[in-house]
Amino acid sequence: MRVTETAAETPLNLFLEGSVFVNGNAIALGKDTVNTLLRDFEMSLFDANPADSQRHVRAGVFQERCLVLRVGTKDIMPNGSVLDESEGIVLFDLDGLRPFALYELSGHAERLPRLLMK
């Protein structure tokens, strides 16, 4: 989604603590929410962040009603080839920060996302 392509990256440590940056402001999602969405996208090793990997978190607001959160990982072999890549988007109602949709862009995601079942 275009909203996240131009958004500033959220520092990984802030994200793992349960918040994202949107237009220079931190929005608290909660550590449990972040951990659940990482499990749903099968990014359980997101916090390991080895030297030959890339992690990104970007968030933006769509039509002042929807928080769009994009999370991605790319693990690269020493020869430059991609070992594993995963990226997904979660949509949250901005008023209550309740997730209502989860989209897998690449990689593997749970068929029944736990995040949407809370």
Backbone as a printed PyTorch tensor [residue, N CA C, xyz], in Angstrom:
tensor([[[  0.8430,  -1.1740,   0.0000],
         [  0.0000,   0.0000,   0.0000],
         [  0.8860,   1.2350,   0.0000]],

        [[  0.4710,   2.1870,  -0.7630],
         [  1.2390,   3.4130,  -0.9210],
         [  1.4750,   4.1530,   0.4010]],

        [[  0.5480,   4.0630,   1.3250],
         [  0.6570,   4.7570,   2.6140],
         [  1.9340,   4.3580,   3.3460]],

        [[  2.3230,   3.1000,   3.2480],
         [  3.4990,   2.6320,   3.9790],
         [  4.7920,   2.7770,   3.1840]],

        [[  4.7100,   2.9050,   1.8690],
         [  5.9200,   3.0030,   1.0460],
         [  6.7150,   4.2640,   1.3500]],

        [[  6.0500,   5.3480,   1.6710],
         [  6.7370,   6.6170,   1.9340],
         [  6.8780,   6.9180,   3.4220]],

        [[  6.3570,   6.0440,   4.2670],
         [  6.3990,   6.2730,   5.7150],
         [  7.8070,   6.0520,   6.2560]],

        [[  8.1340,   6.8000,   7.2960],
         [  9.4180,   6.6130,   7.9790],
         [  9.4130,   5.2660,   8.6930]],

        [[ 10.5930,   4.6680,   8.7850],
         [ 10.7010,   3.3860,   9.4850],
         [ 10.6100,   3.5800,  10.9910]],

        [[  9.9410,   2.6510,  11.6320],
         [  9.9000,   2.6030,  13.0850],
         [ 11.1450,   1.8600,  13.5500]],

        [[ 11.8920,   2.3970,  14.5190],
         [ 13.0440,   1.6580,  15.0450],
         [ 12.6010,   0.2880,  15.5670]],

        [[ 13.3930,  -0.7360,  15.2820],
         [ 13.0120,  -2.1030,  15.6470],
         [ 12.8000,  -2.2730,  17.1460]],

        [[ 13.6480,  -1.6440,  17.9550],
         [ 13.4910,  -1.7950,  19.4020],
         [ 12.1700,  -1.1880,  19.8880]],

        [[ 11.7440,  -0.0790,  19.2980],
         [ 10.4640,   0.5340,  19.6550],
         [  9.3060,  -0.3860,  19.2640]],

        [[  9.3950,  -0.9730,  18.0740],
         [  8.3530,  -1.8840,  17.6050],
         [  8.2500,  -3.1130,  18.5150]],

        [[  9.3860,  -3.6840,  18.8620],
         [  9.3710,  -4.8750,  19.7130],
         [  8.8500,  -4.5730,  21.1140]],

        [[  8.8850,  -3.3090,  21.5040],
         [  8.2980,  -2.9020,  22.7910],
         [  6.8010,  -2.6260,  22.6680]],

        [[  6.2760,  -2.6330,  21.4100],
         [  4.8340,  -2.5240,  21.2240],
         [  4.3240,  -1.2310,  20.6270]],

        [[  5.2020,  -0.4150,  20.0260],
         [  4.7680,   0.8610,  19.4440],
         [  5.2580,   1.0150,  18.0090]],

        [[  4.6050,   1.9050,  17.2680],
         [  5.0290,   2.2650,  15.9090],
         [  5.0150,   3.7790,  15.7740]],

        [[  5.8410,   4.2720,  14.8670],
         [  5.8480,   5.7010,  14.5490],
         [  4.9130,   5.9700,  13.3850]],

        [[  4.0790,   6.9880,  13.5440],
         [  3.2020,   7.4500,  12.4660],
         [  3.2690,   8.9660,  12.4610]],

        [[  3.7560,   9.5130,  11.3760],
         [  3.8750,  10.9680,  11.2300],
         [  4.5920,  11.5930,  12.4280]],

        [[  5.6500,  10.9560,  12.9000],
         [  6.4480,  11.4840,  13.9950],
         [  5.9110,  11.2240,  15.3800]],

        [[  4.7620,  10.5630,  15.4890],
         [  4.1610,  10.2510,  16.7890],
         [  4.1950,   8.7460,  17.0310]],

        [[  4.4610,   8.3530,  18.2710],
         [  4.4300,   6.9430,  18.6290],
         [  3.0000,   6.5350,  18.9690]],

        [[  2.5710,   5.4160,  18.4020],
         [  1.2540,   4.8430,  18.6950],
         [  1.5010,   3.4920,  19.3510]],

        [[  0.9480,   3.3060,  20.5380],
         [  1.1410,   2.0690,  21.2920],
         [  0.1280,   1.0120,  20.8500]],

        [[  0.6410,  -0.0930,  20.3340],
         [ -0.2010,  -1.2360,  19.9660],
         [ -0.2210,  -2.2750,  21.0730]],

        [[  0.8300,  -2.2910,  21.8620],
         [  0.9850,  -3.2890,  22.9140],
         [  1.9400,  -4.3870,  22.4770]],

        [[  2.7390,  -4.8140,  23.4170],
         [  3.7430,  -5.8440,  23.1350],
         [  3.0880,  -7.1700,  22.7250]],

        [[  1.9690,  -7.5280,  23.3430],
         [  1.2720,  -8.7660,  22.9890],
         [  0.7750,  -8.7320,  21.5490]],

        [[  0.2450,  -7.5900,  21.1270],
         [ -0.2320,  -7.4400,  19.7460],
         [  0.9120,  -7.6220,  18.7630]],

        [[  2.0500,  -6.9820,  19.0390],
         [  3.2140,  -7.0940,  18.1580],
         [  3.7060,  -8.5420,  18.1040]],

        [[  3.8200,  -9.1910,  19.2470],
         [  4.2820, -10.5850,  19.2650],
         [  3.3310, -11.5080,  18.5110]],

        [[  2.0300, -11.2820,  18.6520],
         [  1.0420, -12.1070,  17.9570],
         [  1.1150, -11.9080,  16.4530]],

        [[  1.2320, -10.6680,  15.9880],
         [  1.2940, -10.4580,  14.5420],
         [  2.5820, -11.0160,  13.9600]],

        [[  3.6810, -10.9570,  14.7040],
         [  4.9220, -11.5620,  14.2240],
         [  4.7810, -13.0820,  14.1160]],

        [[  4.1020, -13.7040,  15.0710],
         [  3.8480, -15.1540,  14.9760],
         [  2.9330, -15.4620,  13.7950]],

        [[  1.9020, -14.6330,  13.5840],
         [  0.9810, -14.8700,  12.4640],
         [  1.6950, -14.8200,  11.1130]],

        [[  2.6880, -13.9580,  10.9920],
         [  3.4620, -13.8610,   9.7480],
         [  4.6850, -14.7810,   9.7610]],

        [[  4.7670, -15.6540,  10.7740],
         [  5.8880, -16.5740,  10.9480],
         [  7.2220, -15.8400,  10.9700]],

        [[  7.2460, -14.7170,  11.6960],
         [  8.4530, -13.9220,  11.8870],
         [  8.8930, -13.9940,  13.3500]],

        [[  8.8200, -15.1780,  13.9240],
         [  9.1080, -15.3140,  15.3550],
         [ 10.5600, -14.9770,  15.6950]],

        [[ 11.4690, -15.0010,  14.7360],
         [ 12.8720, -14.6500,  14.9710],
         [ 13.1680, -13.2090,  14.5640]],

        [[ 12.1280, -12.3980,  14.4630],
         [ 12.2700, -11.0040,  14.0470],
         [ 13.2810, -10.2560,  14.9070]],

        [[ 13.2680, -10.5090,  16.2070],
         [ 14.1510,  -9.7850,  17.1120],
         [ 15.5930, -10.2720,  17.0680]],

        [[ 15.8650, -11.4240,  16.4540],
         [ 17.2380, -11.9300,  16.3610],
         [ 18.0930, -11.0050,  15.4900]],

        [[ 17.5630, -10.5850,  14.3480],
         [ 18.1940,  -9.6220,  13.4430],
         [ 19.6880,  -9.8800,  13.2130]],

        [[ 20.0390, -11.0440,  12.6420],
         [ 21.4420, -11.3150,  12.3600],
         [ 22.0300, -10.3110,  11.3630]],

        [[ 23.3450, -10.2820,  11.2720],
         [ 24.0320,  -9.2900,  10.4380],
         [ 23.5970,  -9.3450,   8.9750]],

        [[ 23.3520, -10.5360,   8.4700],
         [ 22.9850, -10.6790,   7.0550],
         [ 21.4740, -10.7000,   6.8630]],

        [[ 20.7690,  -9.8270,   7.5690],
         [ 19.3150,  -9.7750,   7.4290],
         [ 18.8420,  -8.3350,   7.3920]],

        [[ 17.6420,  -8.1740,   6.9010],
         [ 17.0170,  -6.8550,   6.8560],
         [ 15.6470,  -6.9720,   7.5110]],

        [[ 15.3120,  -5.9960,   8.3330],
         [ 14.0020,  -5.9350,   8.9840],
         [ 13.4530,  -4.5320,   8.7630]],

        [[ 12.1670,  -4.4230,   8.5210],
         [ 11.5790,  -3.0910,   8.4230],
         [ 10.1540,  -3.0830,   8.9790]],

        [[  9.8180,  -1.9310,   9.5460],
         [  8.4840,  -1.6810,  10.0790],
         [  8.1070,  -0.2690,   9.6690]],

        [[  7.0110,  -0.1490,   8.9560],
         [  6.5150,   1.1670,   8.5370],
         [  5.0210,   1.2190,   8.8160]],

        [[  4.5630,   2.3950,   9.2120],
         [  3.1350,   2.5550,   9.5020],
         [  2.6640,   3.9080,   8.9860]],

        [[  1.4140,   3.9320,   8.5380],
         [  0.8060,   5.1690,   8.0840],
         [ -0.6880,   5.1270,   8.3490]],

        [[ -1.3190,   6.2650,   8.1310],
         [ -2.7610,   6.3680,   8.3540],
         [ -3.4450,   6.5880,   7.0050]],

        [[ -4.4980,   5.8210,   6.7610],
         [ -5.2840,   5.9260,   5.5330],
         [ -6.6340,   6.5580,   5.8660]],

        [[ -6.9180,   7.6660,   5.2110],
         [ -8.1880,   8.3890,   5.3390],
         [ -8.5770,   8.6730,   6.7940]],

        [[ -7.5980,   8.9110,   7.6230],
         [ -7.8020,   9.2790,   9.0330],
         [ -8.6430,   8.2730,   9.8190]],

        [[ -8.7310,   7.0310,   9.3160],
         [ -9.5540,   6.0250,   9.9870],
         [ -8.8510,   4.6970,  10.1800]],

        [[ -7.7790,   4.4760,   9.4180],
         [ -7.1660,   3.1560,   9.3900],
         [ -5.6490,   3.2580,   9.5590]],

        [[ -5.1080,   2.5530,  10.5260],
         [ -3.6670,   2.4400,  10.6960],
         [ -3.2080,   1.2660,   9.8420]],

        [[ -2.2730,   1.5330,   8.9440],
         [ -1.7250,   0.5120,   8.0590],
         [ -0.3060,   0.2050,   8.5370]],

        [[ -0.0790,  -1.0240,   8.9510],
         [  1.2170,  -1.4350,   9.4780],
         [  1.8320,  -2.4740,   8.5400]],

        [[  3.0370,  -2.1840,   8.0670],
         [  3.7420,  -3.0870,   7.1510],
         [  5.0240,  -3.5630,   7.8290]],

        [[  5.1930,  -4.8760,   7.8890],
         [  6.3340,  -5.4880,   8.5560],
         [  6.9920,  -6.4550,   7.5790]],

        [[  8.3230,  -6.4350,   7.5420],
         [  9.0100,  -7.3350,   6.6230],
         [ 10.3620,  -7.7890,   7.1250]],

        [[ 10.7670,  -8.9600,   6.6490],
         [ 12.0910,  -9.5150,   6.9410],
         [ 12.6880, -10.0650,   5.6570]],

        [[ 14.0000, -10.0160,   5.5690],
         [ 14.7160, -10.6390,   4.4560],
         [ 16.0350, -11.1570,   5.0180]],

        [[ 16.2380, -12.4680,   4.9220],
         [ 17.4710, -13.0940,   5.3790],
         [ 18.3260, -13.4200,   4.1570]],

        [[ 19.5440, -12.9330,   4.1790],
         [ 20.4320, -13.0240,   3.0200],
         [ 21.6280, -13.9170,   3.3450]],

        [[ 21.9510, -14.8030,   2.4270],
         [ 23.1090, -15.6850,   2.5670],
         [ 24.3920, -14.8850,   2.3180]],

        [[ 25.5380, -15.3780,   2.7820],
         [ 26.8110, -14.6850,   2.5440],
         [ 27.1190, -14.4500,   1.0570]],

        [[ 26.5920, -15.3040,   0.1820],
         [ 26.8300, -15.1270,  -1.2610],
         [ 25.8660, -14.1190,  -1.8950]],

        [[ 24.9690, -13.5460,  -1.0910],
         [ 24.0420, -12.5360,  -1.5870],
         [ 22.6720, -13.0490,  -1.9640]],

        [[ 22.5010, -14.3670,  -2.0120],
         [ 21.1830, -14.9010,  -2.3610],
         [ 20.2490, -14.7880,  -1.1610]],

        [[ 18.9600, -14.7080,  -1.4480],
         [ 17.9490, -14.5570,  -0.4000],
         [ 17.5740, -15.9350,   0.1270]],

        [[ 17.7600, -16.1180,   1.4300],
         [ 17.4200, -17.3770,   2.0880],
         [ 15.9300, -17.4360,   2.3810]],

        [[ 15.3960, -16.3480,   2.9200],
         [ 13.9830, -16.3070,   3.2940],
         [ 13.5170, -14.8580,   3.2610]],

        [[ 12.2680, -14.6680,   2.8500],
         [ 11.6960, -13.3230,   2.7930],
         [ 10.2320, -13.4040,   3.1910]],

        [[  9.8180, -12.4740,   4.0210],
         [  8.4310, -12.4460,   4.4700],
         [  8.0160, -10.9930,   4.6630]],

        [[  6.8010, -10.6760,   4.2300],
         [  6.2870,  -9.3190,   4.3900],
         [  4.7730,  -9.3750,   4.4830]],

        [[  4.2300,  -8.5450,   5.3630],
         [  2.7860,  -8.5260,   5.5270],
         [  2.2840,  -7.1790,   5.9990]],

        [[  0.9870,  -6.9970,   5.8610],
         [  0.3190,  -5.7580,   6.2550],
         [ -0.8320,  -6.1170,   7.1920]],

        [[ -0.9700,  -5.3260,   8.2490],
         [ -2.1060,  -5.4510,   9.1600],
         [ -2.8220,  -4.1130,   9.1850]],

        [[ -4.1380,  -4.1530,   9.0880],
         [ -4.9600,  -2.9470,   9.1580],
         [ -5.6400,  -2.8840,  10.5230]],

        [[ -5.5580,  -1.7090,  11.1520],
         [ -6.1660,  -1.4840,  12.4570],
         [ -7.1710,  -0.3400,  12.3460]],

        [[ -8.3040,  -0.4880,  13.0210],
         [ -9.2320,   0.6260,  13.1930],
         [ -8.5100,   1.6520,  14.0590]],

        [[ -8.3890,   2.8750,  13.5830],
         [ -7.5930,   3.8750,  14.2920],
         [ -8.2040,   4.2760,  15.6310]],

        [[ -9.5180,   4.2400,  15.7430],
         [-10.1620,   4.6510,  16.9990],
         [ -9.8230,   3.7290,  18.1620]],

        [[ -9.9730,   2.4350,  17.9920],
         [ -9.7370,   1.4920,  19.0800],
         [ -8.4810,   0.6640,  18.9150]],

        [[ -7.7600,   0.8780,  17.8060],
         [ -6.5650,   0.1000,  17.4620],
         [ -6.8420,  -1.3970,  17.4400]],

        [[ -8.0170,  -1.7390,  16.9690],
         [ -8.3890,  -3.1490,  16.8180],
         [ -8.0360,  -3.6020,  15.3970]],

        [[ -7.2550,  -4.6880,  15.2630],
         [ -6.9190,  -5.1920,  13.9260],
         [ -8.1510,  -5.8100,  13.2630]],

        [[ -8.3200,  -5.5300,  11.9650],
         [ -9.4630,  -6.1150,  11.2710],
         [ -9.1080,  -6.8120,   9.9720]],

        [[ -7.8570,  -6.6960,   9.5150],
         [ -7.4510,  -7.4030,   8.3000],
         [ -5.9510,  -7.6490,   8.3430]],

        [[ -5.5530,  -8.7800,   7.7670],
         [ -4.1580,  -9.1610,   7.7030],
         [ -3.8890,  -9.6720,   6.2990]],

        [[ -2.8610,  -9.1210,   5.6430],
         [ -2.5260,  -9.5010,   4.2750],
         [ -1.0860,  -9.9780,   4.2010]],

        [[ -0.8910, -11.1480,   3.6250],
         [  0.4390, -11.6960,   3.4060],
         [  0.9040, -11.2390,   2.0220]],

        [[  2.0050, -10.4910,   1.9640],
         [  2.5460, -10.0360,   0.6880],
         [  3.5710, -11.0250,   0.1510]],

        [[  4.3600, -11.6160,   1.0500],
         [  5.3060, -12.6650,   0.6760],
         [  5.5980, -13.5010,   1.9080]],

        [[  6.0450, -14.7220,   1.6830],
         [  6.3440, -15.6080,   2.8050],
         [  5.1510, -16.4610,   3.1620]],

        [[  5.0270, -16.7590,   4.4460],
         [  3.9830, -17.6550,   4.9310],
         [  3.2720, -17.0080,   6.1080]],

        [[  1.9680, -17.0760,   6.0880],
         [  1.1770, -16.5440,   7.2170],
         [  0.2150, -17.6330,   7.6840]],

        [[ -0.1860, -17.5360,   8.9350],
         [ -1.1540, -18.4780,   9.4940],
         [ -2.4710, -18.3970,   8.7240]],

        [[ -3.1090, -19.5480,   8.4990],
         [ -4.4080, -19.5540,   7.8270],
         [ -5.4810, -18.8950,   8.6930]],

        [[ -5.3920, -19.0860,   9.9910],
         [ -6.3130, -18.4560,  10.9240],
         [ -5.4970, -17.5600,  11.8400]],

        [[ -5.3120, -16.2940,  11.4510],
         [ -4.4560, -15.4160,  12.2340],
         [ -4.9940, -15.1870,  13.6480]],

        [[ -4.1420, -15.4710,  14.6200],
         [ -4.5220, -15.2790,  16.0340],
         [ -4.8350, -13.8320,  16.3370]],

        [[ -4.1430, -12.9230,  15.6410],
         [ -4.3370, -11.5080,  15.8960],
         [ -5.7880, -11.0740,  15.6710]],

        [[ -6.4130, -11.6560,  14.6590],
         [ -7.7910, -11.2670,  14.3190],
         [ -8.8370, -12.0120,  15.1620]],

        [[ -8.4000, -12.9570,  15.9730],
         [ -9.3350, -13.7500,  16.7580],
         [ -9.4300, -13.2720,  18.1980]],

        [[ -8.7280, -12.2300,  18.5490],
         [ -8.7630, -11.7290,  19.9410],
         [-10.0440, -10.9880,  20.2190]]])
